Amino acid sequence: MTDSSVTRIICPSLQKVKPTSHPKPMNINSVNLLSVLLTSISNNPVIIHHHVPQLNLRLGSKLRHSNIMEEMDVYFECNIRANPWVSETGWRFEGYDLHNNLSAGVLITNQSLVLQKVSRAHRGRYSCTATNSEGQGESNHVYLRVQCITITLCAKLYNFIVHCFEC
């Protein structure tokens, strides 16, 4: 193995090392390797930026704000950027913390919130939160509009007519 091939295998990010060919394979011991690594680090300092989580909340990819009707299942996705990574996530509705409640159709799994069979009671502002060692971040607010469904029976035709409007 040549000096340049060992460098590429062990430290692929060392681009400043010029490849050289040697007639015989070179022995690289831990002292030589450490020297190469320290030279690389001192020439290319790595900056690690720690910050409070940055969050972006949106409705699930297949949902449209204007098409959400009563009895539909709705889901939210919380995109998180954080360094260090988050230790805790949460969800809020109108500023109050939400918790898993299967009987009420509220399902929380880390970065997703599912509301089953939404009704007028689900209308309002939702946000997600995340905490790391730098602090807590909160996402943008997404206002959920739920359109009511009124079913009217036409006595003469026995047909169902569905009217949609925002409650």
Secondary structure, DSSP 8 states (H G I E B T S, - for coil): --HHHHHHHH-TT--SS-----SS-----HHHHHHHHHHHHHHS------EEEEEEEEE-TT--GGG-BTT--EEEEEEEEEES--SEEEEEETTEE---BGGGTEEEETTEEEE-S--GGG-EEEEEEEEETTEEEE---EEE--EEEEEEE-TTT--EEEEEEE-
